[in-house]
Amino acid sequence: MKIRHYVRACLVLTMVLDLPGMGNFVLSFDSRPVWAGTLIEIAELLAHPELYDRQEVTVTGKVTNVQIATNRQGQLAYGFLLQDPAGTIKVISLGKLEVREGDLVIVHGTFNRLRQVGRAIVYNEIKALSVQPLNRFDPDLVG
């Protein structure tokens, strides 16, 4: 019988976010990926949507106007507006929404400058890969 030893290395990322009008947040994450890249302001996405079209982006803001739905395949889906002091952008995704109206969140996903929905065109939208609530992190880490 062989005995194997496994060592799980944990990478801890600590980051300080200075959110205009919302104060400073110190965040700590374990080895599970939360997002890649750097934070982009919503105003930057809206000012230069062609630069970010079909690119992965990470933004932060406050959840407003939450809508829950079921798509044509019967999967649970949601959408909400993500608002920061400089602008508002629509966020959509499949699955169960783990945040509530008014939560401060970090959204990582694919930005689309425009998307055709039937006869309508939807502009400036993020299809979320992850939505992480800021105000539910360990209170010792948020300052």
SVG drawing of the C-alpha trace seen along z (x, -y; Angstrom):
<svg xmlns="http://www.w3.org/2000/svg" viewBox="-39 -60 43 62">
<polyline fill="none" stroke="black" stroke-width="0.4" points="0.0,0.0 1.4,-3.4 0.8,-6.5 0.7,-9.7 1.0,-13.1 -0.8,-16.0 -0.1,-19.6 -2.7,-22.1 -1.1,-25.5 -3.4,-28.4 -2.8,-31.6 -4.3,-34.5 -4.9,-37.8 -5.4,-40.9 -6.6,-44.0 -7.7,-47.5 -10.5,-49.0 -11.2,-52.7 -14.7,-53.0 -15.7,-56.6 -18.5,-57.6 -18.6,-54.2 -15.4,-54.2 -12.5,-51.8 -12.7,-48.0 -10.0,-45.5 -10.7,-42.1 -9.0,-38.8 -9.6,-35.8 -8.4,-32.2 -7.2,-30.2 -10.6,-30.0 -10.5,-32.5 -12.9,-35.4 -11.9,-37.4 -9.0,-38.1 -7.7,-41.5 -8.3,-44.9 -11.3,-46.8 -12.8,-49.0 -15.1,-51.9 -18.6,-51.6 -18.1,-55.1 -15.0,-53.8 -17.1,-50.9 -19.8,-53.3 -17.4,-55.9 -15.4,-53.4 -17.6,-50.3 -15.8,-49.4 -12.5,-48.8 -14.2,-46.3 -16.6,-44.5 -16.6,-40.8 -13.8,-41.1 -13.8,-39.9 -14.2,-42.8 -14.4,-43.3 -16.6,-46.1 -18.0,-47.0 -21.1,-48.7 -24.5,-48.5 -27.2,-46.0 -30.5,-47.7 -33.6,-46.6 -33.2,-42.9 -35.3,-40.7 -35.6,-36.9 -36.8,-34.9 -36.7,-31.5 -35.3,-31.2 -36.8,-29.2 -34.9,-26.1 -36.4,-26.3 -33.2,-27.5 -33.3,-30.1 -31.8,-33.4 -31.5,-36.9 -30.6,-40.4 -30.0,-43.6 -28.6,-47.1 -25.1,-47.7 -24.7,-51.2 -21.6,-53.2 -21.3,-56.9 -20.4,-57.5 -22.9,-55.3 -25.2,-52.2 -24.8,-49.0 -27.0,-45.9 -25.8,-42.6 -27.4,-39.2 -26.6,-35.6 -28.0,-32.1 -28.5,-30.4 -29.6,-31.6 -28.7,-35.1 -26.8,-35.0 -27.0,-38.8 -29.8,-41.1 -31.1,-44.6 -28.7,-47.2 -25.7,-44.8 -22.2,-46.1 -20.8,-43.5 -17.9,-42.7 -19.0,-41.4 -16.7,-39.6 -18.0,-38.7 -18.1,-39.3 -19.0,-42.8 -21.1,-43.1 -21.5,-46.5 -24.6,-45.2 -26.7,-42.0 -29.6,-41.2 -32.7,-39.8 -35.4,-39.0 -36.1,-42.3 -34.6,-44.4 -31.0,-45.4 -29.6,-45.5 -26.6,-47.8 -23.8,-47.7 -24.4,-44.6 -22.3,-42.2 -22.9,-38.5 -21.7,-37.6 -19.4,-34.7 -19.3,-35.6 -21.1,-38.0 -19.4,-38.3 -21.0,-40.4 -18.6,-42.8 -20.7,-43.4 -20.7,-39.7 -16.9,-39.2 -15.4,-38.6 -16.2,-41.8 -12.7,-41.8 -11.4,-42.4 -13.7,-45.2 -12.7,-48.6"/>
</svg>
